[in-house]
């Protein structure tokens, strides 16, 4: 069974969806990226991380990822990197 709790998986999936949404919107209408929802999700993720039973290494990895979500000058390129990082994190968390 996976070590990742349901609430952690849920928030990480929500972050992935929001990253994909912001990338799509920015590509389609060449608008400034709105990171407010990502910042809210980052705060929620921090709360889940601090109450989780993950290893210190996984907590550290997730906290570093969470901190990158609250950047003011996000670009489509940076969001794509965040999405790739999220995929790696999910893979690492689900490895036995």
C-alpha positions in Angstrom: 0.0 0.0 0.0 1.1 3.5 -0.8 2.7 5.7 2.0 0.9 8.7 0.6 -2.2 9.7 2.5 -5.5 10.4 0.6 -5.5 14.1 1.5 -1.9 14.5 0.3 -2.7 12.8 -3.0 -5.8 14.9 -3.3 -4.0 18.2 -2.9 -1.1 17.2 -5.2 -3.6 16.2 -7.9 -5.4 19.5 -7.4 -2.1 21.3 -7.8 -1.4 19.3 -11.0 -4.8 20.2 -12.4 -4.2 23.9 -11.6 -0.7 23.9 -13.2 -2.2 22.3 -16.3 -5.0 24.9 -16.3 -2.7 27.9 -15.9 -0.4 26.6 -18.7 -3.3 26.1 -21.0 -4.8 29.5 -20.3 -1.5 31.3 -20.7 -0.8 29.5 -24.0 -4.3 30.2 -25.4 -4.8 33.9 -24.5 -1.3 35.1 -23.7 -2.4 36.4 -20.4 -0.5 36.9 -17.2 -0.5 33.8 -15.1 -2.7 34.0 -12.0 -0.9 32.1 -9.2 -3.4 33.0 -6.4 -5.0 29.5 -6.4 -1.5 27.9 -6.5 -0.5 29.9 -3.5 -3.7 28.8 -1.6 -2.9 25.2 -2.6 0.6 25.6 -1.4 -0.6 26.6 2.0 -3.0 23.6 2.1 -0.1 21.4 1.1 2.1 22.7 3.8 -0.6 21.9 6.4 -1.0 18.4 5.1 2.8 17.9 5.0 3.3 19.0 8.6 0.6 16.6 9.9 1.6 13.7 7.7 3.6 10.7 8.7 6.0 11.0 5.8 9.8 10.6 6.3 11.8 13.8 6.9 13.3 13.5 3.4 9.8 13.4 1.8 8.6 16.2 3.9 11.6 18.3 2.9 11.1 17.5 -0.8 7.4 18.5 -0.6 8.1 21.7 1.4 10.7 22.8 -1.2 8.2 22.1 -4.0 5.4 23.9 -2.2 7.7 27.0 -1.8 8.2 27.1 -5.6 4.4 27.4 -6.2 4.2 30.9 -4.7 6.5 32.8 -7.1 5.2 36.2 -8.4 6.9 36.1 -11.8 5.6 32.7 -13.0 5.9 31.9 -16.7 4.5 29.1 -18.8 8.0 27.6 -18.8 8.3 27.8 -15.0 4.9 26.2 -14.6 5.9 23.4 -17.0 8.9 22.7 -14.7 6.7 22.7 -11.7 4.4 20.2 -13.4 7.5 18.0 -14.2 8.6 18.3 -10.6 5.2 17.3 -9.3 5.3 14.2 -11.5 8.7 13.2 -10.1 7.5 13.8 -6.6 4.4 11.7 -7.1 6.6 8.9 -8.5 9.0 9.2 -5.6 6.2 9.1 -3.0 4.6 6.1 -4.5 7.8 4.0 -4.7 7.9 1.4 -2.0 
